[in-house]
Amino acid sequence: MEYSMDAVAGKMIVTISILSILVAIAGGVFYFVNQNPVAAGPFALGVAAAMGINIVKVLWLKNTVNKAVDMEANAARRHLQWQYLMRMVFTLAVFLVVVFIPFANFVGTAIGIFTFPVAMHLMRLFFKDTASKAG
């Protein structure tokens, strides 16, 4: 059975969204338990920002892979490496912006950014056919 990058990206976006919602709820519970409910909002905003960034990165990765498939091997390797570096610089830029925004929580953003690799591992566990066929 063949899978398209669109299907893989769609499942990845859903997985990231579910993880981000769970992280935001867990953070809210943590702040309410520690009698600091005012901090729950900025934490959730940081997680939401990270979720948006992760979705952009998934779509960016999908386009990168689709483009690299049609390239010669060395050109594809250079293209993939360059795009990986650009995604990391993009993530760093988001962290720097969040540091200077007073209404977003840096910890929430940092935890939210890590939903991307966690979602990738969950994809490998729960969607073995999708992950093995896509790459």
C-alpha positions, 0 to 999 in steps of 0.5 A: 500500500502506497502513502502520500506525503499529504497523508503523512503530513495530515496525520503528523499535524493531527498528532501534534495538535492532540499532543499540544492540547494535552500539554496545555491542559497539563500545564494549566492543571500544574499552574492551578494546583500550584495556586498560580492560575494567572500563569496558565494563560501565557503557558497555553499561549506559548504551547499554541504558538509552538503548535503553529510553528510545528505545523508550519515545519511539517508543511515545510518538511512535506514540501522539501521532501516532495521537491527532493524526490525529483532531484539528483541524489547529491542535489537532493542531499544538499537541499535536504541539509539546507532545509533542515538548517533553515528549519532549525534557524526558524525554530531558534528565531521563534525562541528569540521572539518568545523571550521578548514577548511578555504575554507568552511563556518561554517554557510553554513554547519550549515544551510545545516545540518538543511535541514535533519529535514526540509526534514523529516517534508516535507516528512510527509506533502507531502508524507503522505502515505510514512511516515505513512507506513514507521514508 
